Amino acid sequence: MEDVVAVRFRDAERGEACILTWGRVFDPVDPTELLAGLERVLPELGFRDAAGMRVCDSLREANDFEYFYEGLIHYAALVANERVHDDSWRALQRSDESLRRSIYLLGRQV
């Protein structure tokens, strides 16, 4: 589960938003590649003007969004069923297509 990160940002139309994704597969510490990838794929998911994007220090920072626990369970199931620590799997996750598929969009902030 250490590969899963929460990313918070603000969209001009949709307001405060948060996603979960396999963020640490890009780099265990530096979020630069992940954030660049998200800037490319988020417009396709309806976030046309995402600003202030940041990787949360912990998943706990996202638990005030709807569907956080459902997203956490989703990733826990994937970790149990996939070879998430395999180097070839991690390399595959770095593509925009895989990033797009790995985004778990959380609901509104409660």
Secondary structure, DSSP 8 states (H G I E B T S, - for coil): -TT-EEEEEEETTTEEEEEEE-GGGT-SS--HHHHHHHHHHGGGGT-TTEEEEEE-SSGGGGTTBTTHHHHHHHHHHHHHHS-TT-HHHHHHTTSHHHHHHH-EE---B-
